[in-house]
């Protein structure tokens, strides 16, 4: 039996990701480079069904994230969450979905624009697509959320998922998303270029393997250093003997080769005499 938090689960006939995963984030301009950040992401899904007919009438998802910092790091951990919810409503066709992102407040300065928010919001959108006919509740953009330098980035963040806004000012500082069904939302997978999902069991196994390899290499280097130190100590204490030994090691192949040539010559001479 596995660990529920680490293993993939099933929702009806659909396989869903583990409750906890690790994100390896690389620079979007250097996707083949080393990770610039790692985050824990915890997925919490809740569903409530009507006892009378078994129909889903309420559901929610919450993705909580937290950066993973090295021990004794001077950087503070950054955390937050993205959320979504579904409600069937009391009348036919009243089902609605709420998408709550956190694009503006997600990243520390050095991680902004690295598609972490895109990954999290995309997970919420994919989850909401269980109810394609449900209406997306309006998302309100406020001027206080958008400074001049990141306003366009905020708007583009939501618009890429298919949301259409009616802006109340020419600068697009404030606006409200228009009514639309969930099926018109567009998943965004650009995060796959520089973000890699890692399941904890696999990720920890790799870290342990890497640690064991490094310990073995360090042990081999320590042995080599000790041998070199012993050789240097012997050279300092017995320089003549050390020099003679070094000379012998260098001359030994030559002397051995000469001895073999002499032996071969002797065999040839003995063969010629016998004739």
ABEGO torsion letter per residue (X at the ends): XBBAAABBBBBEABBBBBABBBBBBBBAABAABBBABBBBBBBBBBBBBBAAAGBBABBBBBBBBBBBBBBGBABBBBBEBBBBBBBAEABBGABBBBBBBAAAAABBAAABGAGAAAAAAAAAAAAAAABAABBBBBBBBBAAABBAAAAAAAAAAAAAAGBBBBBABAAGABBBBBBBBAAABBBBAAAAAABBBBBAAAAAAAAAAAAAAAAAAAAAAAAAAAAAAAAAAAAAABAAAAAAAAAAAAAAAAAAAAAAAAAAAAAAAAAAAAX
